[in-house]
Amino acid sequence: QVQLVESGGGLVQPGGSLRLSCAASGSIFSIADMGWYRQAPGKQRELVASITSGGSTVYADSVKGRFTISRDNAKNTVYLQMNSLKPEDTAVYYCYAATFRVHWGQGTQVTVSS
């Protein structure tokens, strides 16, 4: 089994910053990709950012220049630094890790509001 534990969500004002963390543990052979999807009520789930074991990154157009994804392979942990947050970023953020299948974190709420 692989478990993913997310942390770092919360309430922040527009223009503020948050950093999400996601740590993988359990029976891990290798993790190819890690990242986050997000989903707001009434909206489709969307990929926010992903990173491969080699460090290649992909970002949604809506977060480019504001969010930065990184990973510590030794700790099997991925981070999402979110700067210049906007109300449109409000959503539940779900971490994922891909090994032989996709594993999901429990989700963490990010709310951007004044």
Buried (B, 14 or more C-beta within 10 A) or exposed (E): EBBBBBBBBEEBEEEEEBBBBBBBEEEBEEBEBBBBBBBBEEEEEBEBBBBBEEEEBBBBEEBEEBBBBBBEEEEBBBBBBBBEBEEEBBBBBBBBBBBEEEBBBEBBEBBBEE
